[in-house]
Amino acid sequence: MFKKKQKLRKEYDRKLIELMDTTKKDWMIQSQLIDLSFEKSDDLQAITQLAKAKYFFLFQEAKVRKIAINK
């Protein structure tokens, strides 16, 4: 029973790390779009803020779960 719980935890921790990675990339892309754009649209800024909020929410979850990311 305990090994099954550990296995599930490791699997979901790995998925969380992958999701954090893709979310961070999305946030960085949106941030670069704002830097490169001539007209700063409110929609683009809102999308960037949303991507940032998603990343920091996942970061907070990883902190609560005490996940160490080794790259």
C-alpha positions, 0 to 999 in steps of 0.5 A: 500500500505504501509503495503504491502511494509513493509511486503515485506521488512521484508520478504526479510530482513529475507531472507537476514539474513538466507542467511548470516547465511548459507554463514557464515557457508560455509565460516567457513567450508572452513576455517576449511578445510584449517586449517586441510589440509596437502597440501594447494591447490590454489583451496581450498584457492580460494573457501575460499576467495570467501565464505568470499567475499560473506559473507562480501558482504551480511554483507555490504547489511545488513548494508545499509538496517540497519538490526539488527540481534538479536539472 
